[in-house]
Amino acid sequence: MALWRWRRRGPKAVRRHPVPLTAHQLWMVSLSAPVSRDKGASRTTLYPYVRIDDDSARRWLADQWEITSREQLVGRLDELSRSGYRARAYRLTGVSPLAWDAALYVDIARRGFGCGLIGEGEAWTALKNIVPAVARTYGSWQEYADHYLLGRQVWREGLRGTEDSSLPPAQAVADAHLRALLDPENRSSPWNLAPWDTISHPDRSR
């Protein structure tokens, strides 16, 4: 039974993608850490899961974003990079929370890579494209986290009265996840492994 369950879950992702990330690559992947709350999610690799599960990446994109093709994926990434949800947030709050859109952008790019809609090189290019805007907007992971939560709150408010209003986890779940990411004692947090100023220094192997 144990062997059957292991096969069903798939091999560890590092067996397919064994090359360790550089400091800059880990920083870029870490932009999606607030979104990656699932137990099986990986927050330190380009592949979005700890174990190979291309079908989950494909289903997530289709169910949550109605993305089933490369063209739809590229279009959604372009929209998030240009305006995303922060345009509505700015109208309501006077603040444009880029972090919310950036986290979704990186998450979608990683899942697109995970299910084969884009290649590894294309995924890294997509992540690099969002870096300049994020790096010049925020000065710490704390600032990034604060704006992520603001964007999420505006998004949740927009779902009230719709058929999706019961789907998002409670705000307390997101709050607790971000506290864990920001906890300086959390050695597994990618934000501790790749401090905010990492992206401002020359890249290096880890």
Buried (B, 14 or more C-beta within 10 A) or exposed (E): EEEEEEEEBBEBBBEEBEEEBBBBBBBBBBBBBBBBBEEBBBBBBBBBBBBBBBEBBBEBBBEBBEBEEEEBBBEBBEEBBEEBBBEBBBEEBEBBBBBBBBBBBBBBBBBBBBBEBBEEEBBBEBBEBBBEEBBEBBEEBEEBBBBBBBBBBBBBEBEEEEEEEEEEEEEEEBEEBBEBBBEEEBEEBBBBBBBBEBBEEEEEEE
